[in-house]
Amino acid sequence: MAKWTPKHEAPEPLEGPVVATITGGTILWFVLFLVQVPFYGWFDDRDLTWWVWTCLAGAGLGLIGIWYVRKRDAAIKRHAAAHAAEAGPEGARGAE
């Protein structure tokens, strides 16, 4: 079997509003959990309670995700600030 080789370079990663995206997803999982809780008996009768617990697990993992992406975002900003400070006045003059 021949080794696959790419024909072109991979694009740069897309950086968007990651914190807002993860927060919105976490809220969505928690809302889905709250909507399903009143119908727990219906889910239990059909042996589908895993749907309810999956939503709660998604909300819990989303909280971990929010913590992670906030730390990551802060680290990226610290790195950019340190890099800008390292460039010093020479970098500022070049931008004029």
N, C-alpha and C positions, 0 to 999 in steps of 0.2 A: 504494500500500500504506500503510495507516494505521500510525502509530507506536504501539507497544505502551506502555501506561502501567500501572504496578502499581496494584492495587486496595487494597493495604495495605502497611505498612512491613515491611521485611525483619527477621527476628528477629536478636537479638544473636548473635555468633559463639559457638559452644560451646567452652569451654576445659576441657580434661580433662587427664589424665596424658599429655601429649604426648611427653615424653622416654621414658617407659616404653613407650609404644606404638611409637615409632620403633625403640627398642632391641629390643623383641620381634620386630618385623618383620625387622630386620637379622639377628637370630639365626636366625629361620626361613629366610631366604634362604640363609644360610651352611650350615645343617643340610641343606637340600635339595641344595645343591651337593655336600656331603660324601657324601650318600646316593647321588648319581648317579655320582660319580667311579669307583667299582668297575665300573660298567656302561658305561664310556666306549666300549668296543669295540662293544657292542650299539647304542648311539646312533650311532656312526660308520658301522656297516653300513647303517643305515637313513637316513643323512644327516640326523640329528636332533641333532647335537652342539650346535646353538644352544641347546637346552634347558639343557645343562650350563653354558654360558657366560652364559646369561641369569641363572641363579641366582647365579653369581659376580659379575656386574655389579650385581645387586640388593643383594648383600652390600656391595659397594664403595660404591655410592651410598648405602646405608643408613649407612655410617660417616660420610660427608659429612653426611647428615641428622642423625645424632646430634650431631655437632659444631655444626651450625646451630641445632638446637632447644635445646641446652644454653646457647648464647650468648644466644638469644632469651629463654629463661626467666630467665637472670641479668639481662638488661636490663630485663625487665618488673618483676622484684623490686627492682632499683635505682631504677627510676622510681617505684614505689609507696612505697619508703622515703623518697625525696626529697620526694615529694608529702606524705607524712605529717609529715616534719620541717618542711616549709614551713607546714603548717597550725598547727604549734606547740601551745602550751598551750590556745589557744582551742578547737582541734579536740578536745582531750582532755576539756575541761570539758563540751563539748556532748554527748559520748558518755555522760556519767554519768547 
